[in-house]
Amino acid sequence: MKMPKVAKALIFLSSAFLPISSAESHLQGYKLDDARCSAAWAKASPDGKPASYDRVEPYVIDYNIVDMEEDGSVSFEEFKAACLDGNMRSPEEVAKAMETQKPPLTPAEQEFMGMVGAWNRASTETRRRFREYIEKSN
């Protein structure tokens, strides 16, 4: 007995969606109580300003879900909503992240990292000319 083309197509499509649904199944998050949520926020954003992806990522299951305004940062309100909606990592993971997360870079450190990035992006010729300039000035 031969299967109709429509049945074959349905079987193919349903098998194609299996990896997608199983990949999304791990996105089951946890709810955090007010005290834990506030403590995690204080660690992610010591100054209380909206936090960047790298500061919030250790606490949430998916940054894209939490950043509701889609502005590239997470505000306290968005973080709090993630705690209430169950979009946080497990309490054990949050506690571990709070212990290991470093404070944000100071403005001087940010400027230095920008200069390192500019140096790394510079061409070999630009670096050579810069070194020659430094040697001449000494």
N, CA, C and O atoms as a GROMACS GRO file, in nm:
protein
  552
    1MET      N    1   0.084  -0.117   0.000
    1MET     CA    2   0.000   0.000   0.000
    1MET      C    3   0.089   0.124   0.000
    1MET      O    4   0.179   0.137   0.083
    2LYS      N    5   0.064   0.214  -0.093
    2LYS     CA    6   0.143   0.335  -0.104
    2LYS      C    7   0.077   0.448  -0.027
    2LYS      O    8  -0.046   0.460  -0.021
    3MET      N    9   0.163   0.531   0.033
    3MET     CA   10   0.110   0.646   0.107
    3MET      C   11   0.092   0.764   0.012
    3MET      O   12   0.176   0.787  -0.075
    4PRO      N   13  -0.015   0.837   0.027
    4PRO     CA   14  -0.034   0.956  -0.057
    4PRO      C   15   0.075   1.059  -0.028
    4PRO      O   16   0.134   1.060   0.081
    5LYS      N   17   0.100   1.145  -0.123
    5LYS     CA   18   0.203   1.248  -0.109
    5LYS      C   19   0.174   1.340   0.009
    5LYS      O   20   0.265   1.385   0.077
    6VAL      N   21   0.047   1.368   0.032
    6VAL     CA   22   0.010   1.458   0.142
    6VAL      C   23   0.048   1.395   0.276
    6VAL      O   24   0.099   1.464   0.364
    7ALA      N   25   0.025   1.266   0.292
    7ALA     CA   26   0.060   1.197   0.416
    7ALA      C   27   0.210   1.196   0.436
    7ALA      O   28   0.258   1.215   0.549
    8LYS      N   29   0.286   1.176   0.330
    8LYS     CA   30   0.432   1.178   0.340
    8LYS      C   31   0.481   1.317   0.383
    8LYS      O   32   0.571   1.330   0.466
    9ALA      N   33   0.420   1.419   0.325
    9ALA     CA   34   0.459   1.556   0.359
    9ALA      C   35   0.428   1.586   0.506
    9ALA      O   36   0.508   1.650   0.574
   10LEU      N   37   0.313   1.541   0.554
   10LEU     CA   38   0.276   1.563   0.695
   10LEU      C   39   0.373   1.492   0.789
   10LEU      O   40   0.411   1.548   0.892
   11ILE      N   41   0.411   1.372   0.756
   11ILE     CA   42   0.506   1.298   0.839
   11ILE      C   43   0.641   1.369   0.840
   11ILE      O   44   0.704   1.382   0.945
   12PHE      N   45   0.684   1.415   0.724
   12PHE     CA   46   0.812   1.485   0.715
   12PHE      C   47   0.809   1.613   0.799
   12PHE      O   48   0.902   1.640   0.875
   13LEU      N   49   0.702   1.692   0.784
   13LEU     CA   50   0.693   1.817   0.859
   13LEU      C   51   0.684   1.794   1.009
   13LEU      O   52   0.745   1.867   1.086
   14SER      N   53   0.609   1.694   1.050
   14SER     CA   54   0.597   1.669   1.194
   14SER      C   55   0.731   1.625   1.252
   14SER      O   56   0.763   1.660   1.365
   15SER      N   57   0.809   1.548   1.177
   15SER     CA   58   0.940   1.508   1.228
   15SER      C   59   1.038   1.625   1.228
   15SER      O   60   1.131   1.628   1.308
   16ALA      N   61   1.017   1.721   1.139
   16ALA     CA   62   1.104   1.838   1.135
   16ALA      C   63   1.082   1.927   1.257
   16ALA      O   64   1.176   1.992   1.303
   17PHE      N   65   0.960   1.930   1.310
   17PHE     CA   66   0.930   2.014   1.425
   17PHE      C   67   0.963   1.949   1.559
   17PHE      O   68   0.962   2.018   1.661
   18LEU      N   69   0.991   1.822   1.564
   18LEU     CA   70   1.023   1.754   1.689
   18LEU      C   71   1.146   1.814   1.758
   18LEU      O   72   1.139   1.839   1.878
   19PRO      N   73   1.258   1.838   1.687
   19PRO     CA   74   1.373   1.898   1.756
   19PRO      C   75   1.342   2.036   1.812
   19PRO      O   76   1.395   2.072   1.917
   20ILE      N   77   1.258   2.113   1.743
   20ILE     CA   78   1.225   2.246   1.791
   20ILE      C   79   1.148   2.238   1.922
   20ILE      O   80   1.180   2.309   2.018
   21SER      N   81   1.048   2.153   1.928
   21SER     CA   82   0.968   2.144   2.049
   21SER      C   83   1.049   2.086   2.164
   21SER      O   84   1.031   2.128   2.278
   22SER      N   85   1.137   1.990   2.137
   22SER     CA   86   1.216   1.934   2.246
   22SER      C   87   1.323   2.033   2.292
   22SER      O   88   1.360   2.033   2.409
   23ALA      N   89   1.373   2.118   2.201
   23ALA     CA   90   1.472   2.217   2.240
   23ALA      C   91   1.409   2.324   2.329
   23ALA      O   92   1.474   2.376   2.419
   24GLU      N   93   1.282   2.356   2.303
   24GLU     CA   94   1.215   2.457   2.384
   24GLU      C   95   1.170   2.402   2.519
   24GLU      O   96   1.142   2.480   2.611
   25SER      N   97   1.164   2.272   2.532
   25SER     CA   98   1.114   2.216   2.657
   25SER      C   99   1.208   2.242   2.775
   25SER      O  100   1.164   2.239   2.890
   26HIS      N  101   1.335   2.267   2.748
   26HIS     CA  102   1.429   2.293   2.859
   26HIS      C  103   1.416   2.435   2.911
   26HIS      O  104   1.482   2.468   3.010
   27LEU      N  105   1.335   2.519   2.849
   27LEU     CA  106   1.322   2.657   2.891
   27LEU      C  107   1.226   2.674   3.009
   27LEU      O  108   1.171   2.782   3.029
   28GLN      N  109   1.206   2.570   3.086
   28GLN     CA  110   1.123   2.577   3.205
   28GLN      C  111   1.202   2.653   3.312
   28GLN      O  112   1.305   2.605   3.359
   29GLY      N  113   1.155   2.768   3.347
   29GLY     CA  114   1.226   2.849   3.444
   29GLY      C  115   1.170   2.833   3.585
   29GLY      O  116   1.084   2.749   3.611
   30TYR      N  117   1.221   2.915   3.673
   30TYR     CA  118   1.182   2.913   3.814
   30TYR      C  119   1.135   3.052   3.855
   30TYR      O  120   1.178   3.153   3.800
   31LYS      N  121   1.046   3.054   3.950
   31LYS     CA  122   1.003   3.180   4.011
   31LYS      C  123   1.092   3.205   4.132
   31LYS      O  124   1.130   3.112   4.203
   32LEU      N  125   1.126   3.332   4.154
   32LEU     CA  126   1.204   3.369   4.272
   32LEU      C  127   1.119   3.459   4.360
   32LEU      O  128   1.041   3.541   4.312
   33ASP      N  129   1.134   3.442   4.490
   33ASP     CA  130   1.061   3.529   4.582
   33ASP      C  131   1.121   3.669   4.577
   33ASP      O  132   1.227   3.690   4.518
   34ASP      N  133   1.054   3.763   4.638
   34ASP     CA  134   1.092   3.904   4.631
   34ASP      C  135   1.233   3.929   4.685
   34ASP      O  136   1.309   4.005   4.625
   35ALA      N  137   1.268   3.865   4.796
   35ALA     CA  138   1.400   3.886   4.855
   35ALA      C  139   1.512   3.836   4.763
   35ALA      O  140   1.610   3.907   4.742
   36ARG      N  141   1.497   3.715   4.710
   36ARG     CA  142   1.600   3.660   4.620
   36ARG      C  143   1.608   3.740   4.491
   36ARG      O  144   1.717   3.764   4.439
   37CYS      N  145   1.494   3.782   4.440
   37CYS     CA  146   1.491   3.860   4.317
   37CYS      C  147   1.563   3.993   4.336
   37CYS      O  148   1.643   4.033   4.252
   38SER      N  149   1.534   4.061   4.446
   38SER     CA  150   1.599   4.190   4.473
   38SER      C  151   1.749   4.174   4.494
   38SER      O  152   1.827   4.258   4.450
   39ALA      N  153   1.789   4.066   4.562
   39ALA     CA  154   1.932   4.041   4.583
   39ALA      C  155   2.003   4.012   4.451
   39ALA      O  156   2.114   4.060   4.429
   40ALA      N  157   1.940   3.936   4.365
   40ALA     CA  158   2.000   3.906   4.234
   40ALA      C  159   2.010   4.033   4.150
   40ALA      O  160   2.110   4.054   4.082
   41TRP      N  161   1.907   4.118   4.155
   41TRP     CA  162   1.911   4.243   4.080
   41TRP      C  163   2.022   4.334   4.132
   41TRP      O  164   2.092   4.398   4.054
   42ALA      N  165   2.039   4.339   4.263
   42ALA     CA  166   2.144   4.422   4.322
   42ALA      C  167   2.282   4.376   4.276
   42ALA      O  168   2.373   4.458   4.261
   43LYS      N  169   2.299   4.248   4.255
   43LYS     CA  170   2.427   4.196   4.207
   43LYS      C  171   2.444   4.221   4.057
   43LYS      O  172   2.553   4.254   4.011
   44ALA      N  173   2.335   4.205   3.980
   44ALA     CA  174   2.342   4.227   3.835
   44ALA      C  175   2.358   4.374   3.801
   44ALA      O  176   2.424   4.408   3.703
   45SER      N  177   2.297   4.461   3.880
   45SER     CA  178   2.303   4.604   3.854
   45SER      C  179   2.325   4.679   3.985
   45SER      O  180   2.229   4.729   4.044
   46PRO      N  181   2.450   4.687   4.031
   46PRO     CA  182   2.477   4.754   4.158
   46PRO      C  183   2.430   4.899   4.164
   46PRO      O  184   2.395   4.949   4.271
   47ASP      N  185   2.430   4.968   4.049
   47ASP     CA  186   2.387   5.108   4.048
   47ASP      C  187   2.236   5.125   4.024
   47ASP      O  188   2.185   5.237   4.027
   48GLY      N  189   2.165   5.014   4.000
   48GLY     CA  190   2.021   5.018   3.981
   48GLY      C  191   1.977   5.057   3.841
   48GLY      O  192   1.857   5.057   3.811
   49LYS      N  193   2.072   5.089   3.754
   49LYS     CA  194   2.038   5.126   3.616
   49LYS      C  195   2.010   4.999   3.536
   49LYS      O  196   2.047   4.890   3.578
   50PRO      N  197   1.945   5.013   3.419
   50PRO     CA  198   1.922   4.894   3.335
   50PRO      C  199   2.053   4.820   3.308
   50PRO      O  200   2.157   4.882   3.285
   51ALA      N  201   2.045   4.689   3.312
   51ALA     CA  202   2.165   4.605   3.300
   51ALA      C  203   2.174   4.544   3.160
   51ALA      O  204   2.073   4.517   3.096
   52SER      N  205   2.297   4.524   3.116
   52SER     CA  206   2.323   4.465   2.985
   52SER      C  207   2.307   4.313   2.990
   52SER      O  208   2.293   4.254   3.097
   53TYR      N  209   2.310   4.254   2.872
   53TYR     CA  210   2.292   4.109   2.859
   53TYR      C  211   2.390   4.032   2.947
   53TYR      O  212   2.350   3.942   3.020
   54ASP      N  213   2.518   4.067   2.941
   54ASP     CA  214   2.619   3.990   3.014
   54ASP      C  215   2.601   3.998   3.165
   54ASP      O  216   2.646   3.909   3.237
   55ARG      N  217   2.537   4.103   3.215
   55ARG     CA  218   2.512   4.117   3.358
   55ARG      C  219   2.391   4.036   3.403
   55ARG      O  220   2.387   3.988   3.517
   56VAL      N  221   2.291   4.019   3.316
   56VAL     CA  222   2.165   3.954   3.352
   56VAL      C  223   2.164   3.806   3.316
   56VAL      O  224   2.094   3.727   3.379
   57GLU      N  225   2.241   3.768   3.216
   57GLU     CA  226   2.239   3.633   3.162
   57GLU      C  227   2.259   3.523   3.266
   57GLU      O  228   2.195   3.419   3.255
   58PRO      N  229   2.345   3.540   3.368
   58PRO     CA  230   2.361   3.432   3.466
   58PRO      C  231   2.236   3.402   3.549
   58PRO      O  232   2.230   3.299   3.615
   59TYR      N  233   2.137   3.490   3.545
   59TYR     CA  234   2.019   3.475   3.629
   59TYR      C  235   1.893   3.430   3.554
   59TYR      O  236   1.806   3.366   3.613
   60VAL      N  237   1.883   3.464   3.426
   60VAL     CA  238   1.761   3.437   3.351
   60VAL      C  239   1.781   3.321   3.254
   60VAL      O  240   1.893   3.292   3.212
   61ILE      N  241   1.670   3.255   3.218
   61ILE     CA  242   1.683   3.142   3.125
   61ILE      C  243   1.700   3.189   2.982
   61ILE      O  244   1.766   3.122   2.903
   62ASP      N  245   1.641   3.304   2.946
   62ASP     CA  246   1.654   3.356   2.810
   62ASP      C  247   1.643   3.507   2.814
   62ASP      O  248   1.538   3.562   2.847
   63TYR      N  249   1.751   3.573   2.781
   63TYR     CA  250   1.756   3.719   2.783
   63TYR      C  251   1.648   3.780   2.693
   63TYR      O  252   1.590   3.882   2.727
   64ASN      N  253   1.623   3.718   2.578
   64ASN     CA  254   1.527   3.773   2.483
   64ASN      C  255   1.384   3.776   2.537
   64ASN      O  256   1.306   3.863   2.501
   65ILE      N  257   1.351   3.682   2.623
   65ILE     CA  258   1.219   3.680   2.685
   65ILE      C  259   1.207   3.793   2.787
   65ILE      O  260   1.102   3.856   2.798
   66VAL      N  261   1.313   3.818   2.860
   66VAL     CA  262   1.311   3.916   2.969
   66VAL      C  263   1.314   4.059   2.915
   66VAL      O  264   1.249   4.147   2.972
   67ASP      N  265   1.388   4.083   2.808
   67ASP     CA  266   1.399   4.217   2.750
   67ASP      C  267   1.273   4.249   2.670
   67ASP      O  268   1.274   4.244   2.547
   68MET      N  269   1.166   4.281   2.742
   68MET     CA  270   1.036   4.303   2.679
   68MET      C  271   1.034   4.429   2.592
   68MET      O  272   0.964   4.432   2.491
   69GLU      N  273   1.109   4.530   2.629
   69GLU     CA  274   1.114   4.654   2.551
   69GLU      C  275   1.206   4.641   2.430
   69GLU      O  276   1.208   4.730   2.344
   70GLU      N  277   1.282   4.533   2.423
   70GLU     CA  278   1.377   4.506   2.314
   70GLU      C  279   1.470   4.624   2.291
   70GLU      O  280   1.493   4.665   2.177
   71ASP      N  281   1.524   4.678   2.401
   71ASP     CA  282   1.616   4.791   2.391
   71ASP      C  283   1.760   4.752   2.421
   71ASP      O  284   1.847   4.839   2.431
   72GLY      N  285   1.786   4.623   2.436
   72GLY     CA  286   1.922   4.577   2.459
   72GLY      C  287   1.965   4.579   2.604
   72GLY      O  288   2.080   4.548   2.635
   73SER      N  289   1.875   4.615   2.693
   73SER     CA  290   1.906   4.614   2.835
   73SER      C  291   1.782   4.571   2.913
   73SER      O  292   1.671   4.571   2.860
   74VAL      N  293   1.804   4.534   3.038
   74VAL     CA  294   1.694   4.488   3.123
   74VAL      C  295   1.680   4.584   3.239
   74VAL      O  296   1.774   4.608   3.314
   75SER      N  297   1.560   4.639   3.254
   75SER     CA  298   1.532   4.729   3.365
   75SER      C  299   1.494   4.647   3.488
   75SER      O  300   1.472   4.526   3.480
   76PHE      N  301   1.485   4.715   3.602
   76PHE     CA  302   1.444   4.648   3.724
   76PHE      C  303   1.304   4.590   3.708
   76PHE      O  304   1.278   4.479   3.755
   77GLU      N  305   1.215   4.663   3.643
   77GLU     CA  306   1.077   4.616   3.624
   77GLU      C  307   1.074   4.488   3.540
   77GLU      O  308   1.000   4.395   3.571
   78GLU      N  309   1.156   4.484   3.434
   78GLU     CA  310   1.162   4.364   3.349
   78GLU      C  311   1.220   4.245   3.427
   78GLU      O  312   1.173   4.132   3.414
   79PHE      N  313   1.322   4.272   3.507
   79PHE     CA  314   1.386   4.168   3.587
   79PHE      C  315   1.286   4.115   3.689
   79PHE      O  316   1.276   3.994   3.710
   80LYS      N  317   1.214   4.204   3.753
   80LYS     CA  318   1.113   4.166   3.853
   80LYS      C  319   1.003   4.082   3.788
   80LYS      O  320   0.958   3.983   3.846
   81ALA      N  321   0.961   4.121   3.669
   81ALA     CA  322   0.859   4.044   3.597
   81ALA      C  323   0.910   3.904   3.565
   81ALA      O  324   0.834   3.807   3.572
   82ALA      N  325   1.038   3.892   3.531
   82ALA     CA  326   1.097   3.761   3.503
   82ALA      C  327   1.094   3.673   3.628
   82ALA      O  328   1.069   3.553   3.620
   83CYS      N  329   1.119   3.734   3.743
   83CYS     CA  330   1.114   3.659   3.869
   83CYS      C  331   0.972   3.606   3.895
   83CYS      O  332   0.954   3.491   3.934
   84LEU      N  333   0.873   3.691   3.872
   84LEU     CA  334   0.734   3.654   3.899
   84LEU      C  335   0.678   3.557   3.796
   84LEU      O  336   0.595   3.473   3.828
   85ASP      N  337   0.725   3.568   3.670
   85ASP     CA  338   0.673   3.485   3.561
   85ASP      C  339   0.742   3.350   3.550
   85ASP      O  340   0.701   3.266   3.469
   86GLY      N  341   0.846   3.327   3.629
   86GLY     CA  342   0.915   3.199   3.622
   86GLY      C  343   1.014   3.190   3.508
   86GLY      O  344   1.030   3.083   3.448
   87ASN      N  345   1.081   3.299   3.477
   87ASN     CA  346   1.181   3.301   3.371
   87ASN      C  347   1.324   3.305   3.425
   87ASN      O  348   1.416   3.345   3.354
   88MET      N  349   1.341   3.264   3.549
   88MET     CA  350   1.472   3.268   3.612
   88MET      C  351   1.534   3.129   3.615
   88MET      O  352   1.465   3.028   3.602
   89ARG      N  353   1.665   3.126   3.630
   89ARG     CA  354   1.734   2.998   3.649
   89ARG      C  355   1.699   2.944   3.787
   89ARG      O  356   1.632   3.012   3.866
   90SER      N  357   1.743   2.825   3.817
   90SER     CA  358   1.711   2.764   3.946
   90SER      C  359   1.770   2.848   4.059
   90SER      O  360   1.870   2.917   4.039
   91PRO      N  361   1.711   2.843   4.178
   91PRO     CA  362   1.766   2.918   4.291
   91PRO      C  363   1.913   2.885   4.318
   91PRO      O  364   1.989   2.972   4.360
   92GLU      N  365   1.953   2.761   4.295
   92GLU     CA  366   2.093   2.723   4.316
   92GLU      C  367   2.183   2.792   4.215
   92GLU      O  368   2.291   2.840   4.250
   93GLU      N  369   2.139   2.798   4.088
   93GLU     CA  370   2.219   2.866   3.985
   93GLU      C  371   2.227   3.016   4.012
   93GLU      O  372   2.332   3.077   3.992
   94VAL      N  373   2.118   3.074   4.057
   94VAL     CA  374   2.116   3.217   4.088
   94VAL      C  375   2.211   3.246   4.204
   94VAL      O  376   2.287   3.343   4.198
   95ALA      N  377   2.208   3.162   4.308
   95ALA     CA  378   2.298   3.182   4.422
   95ALA      C  379   2.444   3.170   4.379
   95ALA      O  380   2.528   3.248   4.423
   96LYS      N  381   2.474   3.073   4.294
   96LYS     CA  382   2.612   3.056   4.246
   96LYS      C  383   2.655   3.176   4.163
   96LYS      O  384   2.768   3.224   4.177
   97ALA      N  385   2.566   3.226   4.076
   97ALA     CA  386   2.598   3.343   3.995
   97ALA      C  387   2.624   3.466   4.082
   97ALA      O  388   2.711   3.547   4.052
   98MET      N  389   2.547   3.479   4.189
   98MET     CA  390   2.565   3.593   4.279
   98MET      C  391   2.701   3.588   4.348
   98MET      O  392   2.760   3.692   4.377
   99GLU      N  393   2.751   3.468   4.374
   99GLU     CA  394   2.882   3.453   4.438
   99GLU      C  395   2.997   3.483   4.343
   99GLU      O  396   3.100   3.537   4.383
  100THR      N  397   2.978   3.448   4.216
  100THR     CA  398   3.090   3.455   4.123
  100THR      C  399   3.089   3.576   4.031
  100THR      O  400   3.190   3.604   3.968
  101GLN      N  401   2.977   3.648   4.020
  101GLN     CA  402   2.971   3.759   3.926
  101GLN      C  403   3.058   3.875   3.972
  101GLN      O  404   3.054   3.918   4.087
  102LYS      N  405   3.137   3.923   3.878
  102LYS     CA  406   3.227   4.034   3.906
  102LYS      C  407   3.149   4.165   3.896
  102LYS      O  408   3.047   4.173   3.829
  103PRO      N  409   3.200   4.269   3.964
  103PRO     CA  410   3.133   4.399   3.951
  103PRO      C  411   3.151   4.454   3.810
  103PRO      O  412   3.245   4.415   3.740
  104PRO      N  413   3.063   4.544   3.766
  104PRO     CA  414   3.077   4.600   3.632
  104PRO      C  415   3.206   4.681   3.620
  104PRO      O  416   3.262   4.728   3.719
  105LEU      N  417   3.251   4.696   3.496
  105LEU     CA  418   3.375   4.770   3.470
  105LEU      C  419   3.358   4.917   3.506
  105LEU      O  420   3.252   4.975   3.488
  106THR      N  421   3.465   4.975   3.557
  106THR     CA  422   3.466   5.119   3.584
  106THR      C  423   3.480   5.192   3.450
  106THR      O  424   3.515   5.129   3.350
  107PRO      N  425   3.453   5.322   3.447
  107PRO     CA  426   3.470   5.396   3.320
  107PRO      C  427   3.614   5.386   3.266
  107PRO      O  428   3.633   5.377   3.145
  108ALA      N  429   3.713   5.388   3.354
  108ALA     CA  430   3.852   5.376   3.308
  108ALA      C  431   3.878   5.239   3.247
  108ALA      O  432   3.948   5.227   3.146
  109GLU      N  433   3.821   5.134   3.309
  109GLU     CA  434   3.837   5.000   3.254
  109GLU      C  435   3.766   4.986   3.120
  109GLU      O  436   3.815   4.919   3.029
  110GLN      N  437   3.649   5.050   3.107
  110GLN     CA  438   3.576   5.047   2.980
  110GLN      C  439   3.656   5.116   2.871
  110GLN      O  440   3.662   5.068   2.758
  111GLU      N  441   3.718   5.230   2.905
  111GLU     CA  442   3.800   5.302   2.807
  111GLU      C  443   3.920   5.217   2.765
  111GLU      O  444   3.954   5.210   2.647
  112PHE      N  445   3.985   5.153   2.862
  112PHE     CA  446   4.099   5.067   2.831
  112PHE      C  447   4.057   4.953   2.740
  112PHE      O  448   4.127   4.922   2.643
  113MET      N  449   3.943   4.888   2.770
  113MET     CA  450   3.897   4.778   2.686
  113MET      C  451   3.865   4.826   2.545
  113MET      O  452   3.885   4.753   2.448
  114GLY      N  453   3.815   4.948   2.533
  114GLY     CA  454   3.790   5.006   2.400
  114GLY      C  455   3.919   5.026   2.323
  114GLY      O  456   3.924   5.000   2.203
  115MET      N  457   4.024   5.071   2.392
  115MET     CA  458   4.153   5.089   2.325
  115MET      C  459   4.214   4.955   2.285
  115MET      O  460   4.273   4.943   2.178
  116VAL      N  461   4.199   4.854   2.371
  116VAL     CA  462   4.248   4.720   2.336
  116VAL      C  463   4.174   4.669   2.212
  116VAL      O  464   4.236   4.611   2.123
  117GLY      N  465   4.044   4.690   2.208
  117GLY     CA  466   3.967   4.648   2.092
  117GLY      C  467   4.010   4.721   1.965
  117GLY      O  468   4.020   4.660   1.859
  118ALA      N  469   4.034   4.852   1.977
  118ALA     CA  470   4.080   4.928   1.860
  118ALA      C  471   4.216   4.878   1.813
  118ALA      O  472   4.240   4.867   1.692
  119TRP      N  473   4.305   4.849   1.907
  119TRP     CA  474   4.438   4.796   1.870
  119TRP      C  475   4.424   4.662   1.800
  119TRP      O  476   4.491   4.637   1.700
  120ASN      N  477   4.337   4.575   1.851
  120ASN     CA  478   4.319   4.443   1.790
  120ASN      C  479   4.255   4.452   1.651
  120ASN      O  480   4.280   4.367   1.566
  121ARG      N  481   4.172   4.554   1.629
  121ARG     CA  482   4.108   4.570   1.498
  121ARG      C  483   4.199   4.639   1.396
  121ARG      O  484   4.174   4.633   1.276
  122ALA      N  485   4.304   4.705   1.445
  122ALA     CA  486   4.394   4.779   1.356
  122ALA      C  487   4.472   4.684   1.265
  122ALA      O  488   4.500   4.570   1.302
  123SER      N  489   4.504   4.733   1.148
  123SER     CA  490   4.580   4.650   1.054
  123SER      C  491   4.726   4.641   1.099
  123SER      O  492   4.772   4.717   1.184
  124THR      N  493   4.797   4.547   1.041
  124THR     CA  494   4.939   4.529   1.073
  124THR      C  495   5.017   4.654   1.037
  124THR      O  496   5.107   4.695   1.111
  125GLU      N  497   4.983   4.716   0.926
  125GLU     CA  498   5.051   4.838   0.883
  125GLU      C  499   5.029   4.951   0.982
  125GLU      O  500   5.123   5.024   1.015
  126THR      N  501   4.907   4.968   1.029
  126THR     CA  502   4.877   5.072   1.128
  126THR      C  503   4.954   5.049   1.257
  126THR      O  504   5.007   5.144   1.315
  127ARG      N  505   4.962   4.927   1.301
  127ARG     CA  506   5.038   4.895   1.423
  127ARG      C  507   5.186   4.926   1.405
  127ARG      O  508   5.250   4.982   1.494
  128ARG      N  509   5.240   4.890   1.288
  128ARG     CA  510   5.382   4.915   1.261
  128ARG      C  511   5.410   5.065   1.263
  128ARG      O  512   5.507   5.110   1.325
  129ARG      N  513   5.324   5.144   1.196
  129ARG     CA  514   5.344   5.289   1.193
  129ARG      C  515   5.332   5.349   1.333
  129ARG      O  516   5.406   5.441   1.366
  130PHE      N  517   5.241   5.298   1.415
  130PHE     CA  518   5.227   5.348   1.552
  130PHE      C  519   5.352   5.319   1.634
  130PHE      O  520   5.401   5.405   1.707
  131ARG      N  521   5.405   5.198   1.621
  131ARG     CA  522   5.528   5.162   1.694
  131ARG      C  523   5.644   5.252   1.653
  131ARG      O  524   5.722   5.296   1.738
  132GLU      N  525   5.655   5.280   1.522
  132GLU     CA  526   5.761   5.370   1.474
  132GLU      C  527   5.745   5.509   1.534
  132GLU      O  528   5.843   5.571   1.573
  133TYR      N  529   5.623   5.558   1.541
  133TYR     CA  530   5.595   5.689   1.598
  133TYR      C  531   5.637   5.694   1.745
  133TYR      O  532   5.699   5.791   1.788
  134ILE      N  533   5.605   5.591   1.819
  134ILE     CA  534   5.641   5.584   1.962
  134ILE      C  535   5.793   5.581   1.977
  134ILE      O  536   5.848   5.650   2.063
  135GLU      N  537   5.860   5.502   1.896
  135GLU     CA  538   6.007   5.494   1.904
  135GLU      C  539   6.072   5.628   1.873
  135GLU      O  540   6.172   5.663   1.936
  136LYS      N  541   6.020   5.704   1.777
  136LYS     CA  542   6.075   5.834   1.742
  136LYS      C  543   6.055   5.935   1.853
  136LYS      O  544   6.140   6.021   1.876
  137SER      N  545   5.943   5.924   1.924
  137SER     CA  546   5.914   6.023   2.030
  137SER      C  547   5.992   5.996   2.157
  137SER      O  548   6.003   6.084   2.242
  138ASN      N  549   6.048   5.876   2.171
  138ASN     CA  550   6.127   5.845   2.293
  138ASN      C  551   6.266   5.887   2.279
  138ASN      O  552   6.346   5.868   2.371
   0.00000   0.00000   0.00000
